[in-house]
Amino acid sequence: MLNIVLIILTMHEAEPLHIAFTQAETMEACKARAGVVSQILTDAGTEVVAVRCGETAMAFTPYGHDHAEAELNWHYHVTIQGDAVEDGFALRPVAAGSCNADASEYCAISAQAPIPQ
């Protein structure tokens, strides 16, 4: 079963690229949430690197606003597709220190773990 997921890649001062995941019921709901969250982050001074909605077989633990640096245990290789929010992404978990990224690709960390399906 595929899940519709919003991914948000953000850059924080002197930290690696972060990725956050939020599941949505529909692509339209995902796109609406993407706009709202992007605006909130931008208004707060956070650099938003990429935002995409897409379908994936992966699921993730819930997002939490307050996580400790030690909780950023999950590493992901992310490929951004297209230019529009709904153009999607490809994503896979990777071992720490093993990610290599080319154009339109990113290596990111998260406090959100993949949930086996």
C-alpha positions as CSV (number, residue, x, y, z in Angstrom):
1,M,0.0,0.0,0.0
2,L,1.3,3.4,-0.9
3,N,1.1,6.4,1.5
4,I,0.9,10.0,0.5
5,V,3.7,11.7,2.4
6,L,4.9,15.3,2.6
7,I,8.7,15.7,3.0
8,I,10.3,18.9,4.1
9,L,14.1,19.4,3.8
10,T,15.4,22.2,6.0
11,M,18.8,23.7,6.7
12,H,19.6,24.9,10.2
13,E,22.7,26.8,11.3
14,A,25.8,24.6,11.4
15,E,23.8,21.4,11.3
16,P,23.3,18.8,8.6
17,L,20.2,18.9,6.3
18,H,17.1,17.8,8.1
19,I,14.1,15.9,6.7
20,A,10.6,15.7,8.3
21,F,7.7,13.5,7.1
22,T,4.0,14.0,7.5
23,Q,1.4,11.6,6.1
24,A,-1.7,13.0,4.3
25,E,-5.0,11.5,3.2
26,T,-5.0,13.0,-0.3
27,M,-2.5,14.7,-2.6
28,E,-4.6,17.9,-2.4
29,A,-4.4,17.8,1.4
30,C,-0.6,17.2,1.2
31,K,-0.2,20.2,-1.2
32,A,-2.2,22.4,1.1
33,R,-0.2,21.4,4.2
34,A,3.0,21.9,2.2
35,G,2.1,25.5,1.6
36,V,1.2,26.2,5.2
37,V,4.2,24.5,6.7
38,S,6.6,26.1,4.2
39,Q,5.3,29.6,5.1
40,I,5.5,29.0,8.8
41,L,9.1,27.8,8.6
42,T,10.1,30.6,6.3
43,D,8.5,33.2,8.6
44,A,10.4,31.7,11.5
45,G,13.7,32.1,9.6
46,T,14.2,28.5,8.7
47,E,15.8,27.8,5.3
48,V,13.4,25.5,3.4
49,V,15.5,23.6,0.8
50,A,12.8,21.5,-0.7
51,V,9.2,20.5,-0.2
52,R,7.5,17.6,-2.0
53,C,4.4,15.5,-1.8
54,G,4.6,12.0,-3.2
55,E,3.6,8.4,-2.8
56,T,5.8,5.9,-1.0
57,A,5.5,2.5,0.5
58,M,7.3,3.8,3.6
59,A,5.7,5.1,6.8
60,F,7.4,7.0,9.6
61,T,7.1,7.6,13.3
62,P,5.2,10.8,14.1
63,Y,6.8,14.2,13.8
64,G,7.7,16.0,17.0
65,H,8.7,19.6,17.3
66,D,11.1,19.2,20.3
67,H,13.7,16.6,19.6
68,A,17.2,16.3,21.0
69,E,20.2,16.3,18.8
70,A,20.8,12.7,19.9
71,E,17.5,11.6,18.4
72,L,18.6,12.5,14.9
73,N,19.5,8.8,14.3
74,W,17.9,8.2,10.9
75,H,19.7,9.0,7.7
76,Y,18.0,9.2,4.3
77,H,19.0,9.6,0.7
78,V,16.4,11.8,-1.0
79,T,15.9,12.4,-4.7
80,I,13.7,15.4,-5.5
81,Q,11.6,15.0,-8.7
82,G,10.4,17.8,-10.9
83,D,9.8,21.4,-9.8
84,A,6.3,21.3,-8.4
85,V,5.3,20.2,-4.9
86,E,3.3,17.3,-6.3
87,D,6.1,16.0,-8.5
88,G,7.2,13.6,-5.8
89,F,10.4,12.2,-4.5
90,A,12.4,9.0,-4.1
91,L,13.6,8.1,-0.7
92,R,15.6,5.3,1.0
93,P,17.2,4.9,4.4
94,V,21.0,4.7,4.5
95,A,23.6,4.0,7.1
96,A,25.3,6.9,8.7
97,G,28.2,8.2,6.7
98,S,27.3,6.2,3.6
99,C,25.2,8.7,1.7
100,N,26.4,10.2,-1.6
101,A,24.3,12.8,-3.4
102,D,24.4,14.2,-6.9
103,A,22.2,16.9,-8.6
104,S,18.6,16.9,-7.2
105,E,19.7,14.5,-4.5
106,Y,20.2,15.1,-0.8
107,C,21.5,13.3,2.3
108,A,19.5,14.2,5.3
109,I,19.0,13.3,8.9
110,S,15.8,12.9,10.9
111,A,14.4,12.0,14.3
112,Q,11.6,10.1,12.5
113,A,12.3,6.4,12.0
114,P,10.9,4.3,9.2
115,I,8.1,2.0,10.2
116,P,8.2,-1.5,8.7
117,Q,5.1,-2.1,6.5
